[in-house]
Amino acid sequence: MNKQELKLFNSKTPEEYIDNSLKTNLPSGRKAHVTRLWLEKKKYTIEDIKRARNRHPYWKKKKMAGSSERNEQRRMEHDYRNYGSLEWDESTVKEFIEMNRKDKRGAYEHKDFELARHFATTIPSIQHYRRKYNMVVAILQKEKAAHSVKHVYDYLVHSEQKLRSILKGKPAGRKKIRNKK
C-alpha cells in the first residue's frame, strides 16, 4: 500500500474514514478495495460509512446543491390540477381515507403522486391530508375511540392547527368536535 492508501486504511472511525477519503486522490476502484479491507479490519459495515457520509458537511452541501430546482421540477411534473382546485367534500375525503392504507411493512399502498393524479390535485395537498389523517389516528387512539371512516371524517374536516391543539390536549374551541355515543 502506498502512503495515501495507508492513511485511508488507518482511519479509526467511519467519520475519519470519510474525511481521509476526501483528502486522498485515489482512483475509485482503489478506494473501493481499501474500503473493503478497512471494513474487514475494523468490523464496520457499509451502512456505517453511508451514515457518516450523509452527515459529513461536504456531502450534505453536495447533496443539497440544486435541491430547490429539483423540487420545483418535481412539483411541476406532478401537478394534476385541472384548472381549478379539488373540493374536499365528504365523498372525496372518504375515498381518500380508503386509499390511504399502509401495507404490512408500514409503507403507503399508493404513493403521493398516484393519489395526486387520482384526485386531480397536487402532491403538497395529498401530504397535507396525510398529515391530518395521521393526527386524527393519534387522537382516536388517545381517546380509545373506533377508527371508523365516520369518526376519522368527523375530525379530518378540521384544520391541521386545530387537530394539533386537540392532540396536545388543549381545548378544541367553543364546540365539541363530535358527539360521543
N, C-alpha and C positions, 0 to 999 in steps of 0.2 A: 504494500500500500504506500502511496505517496503521501506527502505532508497534508494535503487538503483532505484526502480520504481518511487519514488518521484523526484529523481534527473532528470530522463528522462522526467517525466511529467511536471516539472517546467522549461523546456527549453523554451527560448523566441523566437528563430528563427529556421528555418529548419537546418541551418548550425550548430547551437549549439546542436540541437537535434541529428544530425549525430555524432558529437563529443562525446556527452554523451552516445549515443548508443554503440559506440565502446569501451567506458571505462567500461561499465557495463557487467556483465557476466550472464545476464538473459537468460532463455531459449527462443527460437524464438517465441513460442506460447504466452508467457507472454509479450514479446516485441510487438507483433502484437496487443495484447489487449490494452496495454498502448498507442501505436501509434494511435489506433482508438479513444481513449479518448482524447489524446492530439490534434488530428486533429479537433475534435468537439469543444474543448475548444478554440483553437487559430484561428480557421477558415482558416486553411491552407488546401491544397489539397495534395494528393499523388504525383502529378506532382511536387509540390514544394519540397517535400522530395527527389524525384528522381533527380531533378536538383541539389540540394545541395550535394547529394551523388556522382553524376557524377563529381562534381567539387572538391570533397574532395581529398587531396593528397594520403591518404591511399587507397581509392578505385580506383583512377587513376592508381596508381602503380600496384595494384592487377589486374586491367583490362588489363594493358599493358604487364603483365608477359606472356611470350610465344607468343606474337603477331607476332614477326618475323617468328617463326616456323609455326604458323597458316597461315600466309600469303604465305609462301613458299609452304606449303602443298596445299593451295587453287590454287596457280599458277600451280603446278604440275597436280592437278586434272582437271584443265580447260585449258590445253594446247592442242589445237586441230590441231596444225600444222601437215601436212602430209609430212614430210621430205622435207621441202623447205619453202619458205616464200610466202605469198599471194601477188599477183601482183594487186595493187590497180589501175586497169585500169578504163576507162570511164564507162564501163558496171557495174563493181563491185561497183564503187563509187555511181552510180545512184541507184543501188539496195540497197546499204546501206542507201541512203537518203530516199528511200521509206519505209524501215523497221525501221527507227529511229524515228518513230512518238511517240507522247505522247497521253495519254488518257485524258478524261475530268478533272481528278484530277491533271494532270500535271506529272504523272508518265510515264516512258517509257513503251510502249506496250511489248517490248522484253527486257529481262534482258541482261546484258553484256555477261554472259556465253552462252546464247542462240544465240546471234549474233556471238560470237566467234566460236561456234560449226558450225553454218550455213556457215560462211565464211572460216572455217578451219584455224583459226588463234588464237591469244591469247587475254585474257581479256585486258591487257595493250594496245594492238593495237586498240581494239574497243574503249576503253576510250580515247585514243589519237584522234581518228576520231570524237568522240562525242564532245570533247573539241573544235576541229577545227570547227565542224558544228555549235556549239553554238556561236562561234566568228563570223562566216560567217553570221548567222541570225542577230546578233547585228550590223554588218557592213551594211547589206542590210536595216535594219530598220533606221539606221543613215542616209543612202543615200536616204531613202524613195523609194527604188527600189523593184521590184516584187520579191517574194520568189519562183520563178520558179526553177525547177530542173536544168535548164541550167545555171541560174545565180549562184545558190549555187555551182554547179560543177566548174564553172569558178574560184571561189575563193578557193574551197576546195582542189584543186591540189597544193596549195602553203603551205609552212611550217607554223608551229604554230608561229614562231618568226615573220615572215612577216605579218601574219594575226594580231598579237598583235600590231605591229607598225602601220598598217592601222587603226585598231580600235582606237588607241590613236591619230590618225590624223597626224602621221608623214608621210613623203613622202614614197611611195611604192618602189622606186628604179628608174632605168633608164626608164622602160616602164610602161605604164598604165597596170593595171591588166586585164581590159576588156574594150571593146568599148561600150559606151552608144549609144543606137539607138533612 
